[in-house]
Amino acid sequence: MLMKKRYILNYDDNQYGAVVAQDGAETMVQVDDGDMTPVNFRPVLNGKAISIRFGGRLHLIHLTNAGGNGSVQATIGGRPVSLTVMDELRAQALESLGDTVGSGTICADIPGLVVQIKVSKGQIVHKGEPVIVVEAMKMQNELLAAISGTVAEVPVSEGDSVNPGDPLVIIEPEPGV
């Protein structure tokens, strides 16, 4: 059974769309508008790197988690690069936040109930990282950080009812932002 999933990759300062298709043990990848290409990969070095054969070339990629939001520090061909990998839905949600640098207060849009708080005071968060879940109109909405920074305050608790405009999470921007 063929299964496809779409991803957005931020590679250094460039953004790429990727489709990963799996049919049994076979994996195919399409980057942007390119052709579907077979990919063979396997973890090596006790899971600290991945060996990938893509487009007839073998690549050794060392990976290090760089925090939340799909951020990864990678070494590709001996060159350090920053990668962010997220599924298409999360990428669209992040894009819809727009350029809200300096706007670190996340407020309720409609009346609801705080279901889950995913951060705590003093925690460092990255733009697009889930910080709180609010249930409204029988749907759970995962709200994302609009900026990267440090959680300054969480003025609500799980189980609280909130109204439009009520502050839910306040994030102080990273220095120099």
C-alpha positions, 0 to 999 in steps of 0.5 A, a space after each residue: 500500500 502506497 503511503 505519501 507524506 508531505 514535509 517542509 525542509 528549511 535547509 540553512 536559509 532555503 525552504 524545500 517541499 518534499 514528498 516521502 512515499 513508502 510502498 512496503 520496504 521501498 522509500 521514494 523521495 521527491 524534492 520540490 518539483 523533481 522526480 520521485 527518486 528511490 532512497 536507501 537509508 539506515 542508521 549508523 554510528 549507534 544512531 548518531 548518523 544516517 547513511 543515505 543513498 540518494 540520486 546514486 550518491 552516498 551521504 553520511 549525515 550526523 544529526 543533533 537535536 537542536 531543541 523543539 520545533 523539528 530543529 536539527 543541527 546536521 553535518 552533511 559532507 563535513 559542513 554544518 547546516 541547520 535543518 528544520 523538518 516539519 510536516 506540511 500542516 505544521 508548516 502552514 500553521 507556522 506560516 499563518 503566524 506571519 511576522 509577529 516578532 515582539 508579539 510574545 503574548 498568546 491570547 485566547 481567540 474565542 471562549 474555551 477551556 485550557 486543556 493542556 499547558 505544554 510549557 512552564 515559566 523560564 522555559 526556552 521555546 522556539 517559534 512554531 513550538 506548541 505551548 498550550 492546548 485550548 478546547 473551544 467548540 468541542 475542538 482542541 486547538 494547539 496554539 504555537 509560539 509566535 516568537 522564539 524566546 523565554 516563557 515569562 508567564 503562564 497566567 492560566 492553569 489547566 481547567 481554566 475557562 478563558 475568554 477572547 483576549 485573555 493572555 494564555 502564555 507570555 514569551 519574552 523575545 530572544 535577545 537581539 530579536 
